[in-house]
Amino acid sequence: MRHGMATSQRWRVCAVALAMFAGICTRASDSLAQGGTWSRNVRPGGETWIYRFTVPNGVAPPSNAAGASLSLSGEEAPRVKPLAVPGGTAAAPSESDGSAAAAVDLVAQRAYLKTAAGGQGTELPTPIVGQTAFFYLDFSIIGAGDPITADRQATLDGQPFCGFTGTSPPGDYYAWCNDGWTATAGQHTLEWDLDSNNAVAETNENNNSASTTWTSAPAGSVDLEAQRAYLRTMAGGNGDEVATPSVGQTIFFYLDFDIVGPGSAITADRLATLDGQPYCGFTGTSPPGAYFAWCNDGWVATAGTHTLQWMLDPTNQVAETNESNNAASALWTSGGACTGDCSGDGEVTVNELITMVDIALGTTPVSTCSAGDANGDGEVTVNEIVAGVNHALSGCG
């Protein structure tokens, strides 16, 4: 591992992470006056920087440099995201020469759990009762080249769990609590806060927190929890959420749900019904965690009140600890129950009738008065105009 270093020189490896260089390795850099120099290179993949303190032959290496890699307790390890360059070699993180002070921002990206501390183990979406989990945070430091000192605080169910202060230069990192937590039954929330005492002046003080919620159950138990039914404008998790679709609008049916149980994957049906009639259904196999499901086929909204209901394991093939939380529903009314009531105020006016005529003639879009298109076919017909006139004369009651 000399990497072209002259054989007449001796080196000491400060094999600490990039995040630790400004903190731990400064003890070694204080000894530069003794005739040593710093060098660095990157391991394949760009995940870890190796810093070396080199002294010429005949010069005693500083003892504090030799021991610079000993203390990692409570501090974050590097999570440097390599830049893509020709040949696939990871590029070094950019550095500031200090000529222009950049703004500072601490960004909490993601809170999560793993089976071990120090970046080891595997991610753990839902620990079972009695399992030991360790709390993690992915975060970024954005700003000038100088290291930033800030607190990191983890709370569990609103109570402090661990906290410490770290000093790191701009970059991407993860932090963790050294002490594990033994999972107890029930729902829990982990929240991480950066700079909880607001000691760092930031460009954005609203992105310093990240949280995750899960429900732990005893080993061997399984629970499928339907959380929320809702509508979006596109399938596959895309598009916008819609509370009340307009008549003629195409929307897609969604469900948020959790799988609580052992580490193995659970196979169960998902069924969506519209106004009591099956709309889509399929079988999925997933490990414990939080998910969303959707119907691939869109529905064109028609006037009236509609109910979407999702059911998990509708035929009770999965033995669960709770069979009463497998369904979620959404209710909405599209268009107006009164043909011609464009504004939805419970009456049809002359101006609304004129709007219906304009739609029928093709000079005004149907979206101007979705209540005029009673059957949701995308146009206003003579019969619908007549219905509107009747409502104008006799009311919508």
Order of alpha helices (4+ residues) and beta strands (2+ residues): beta-alpha-alpha-beta-beta-alpha-beta-beta-beta-beta-beta-beta-beta-beta-beta-beta-beta-beta-beta-beta-beta-beta-beta-beta-alpha-alpha
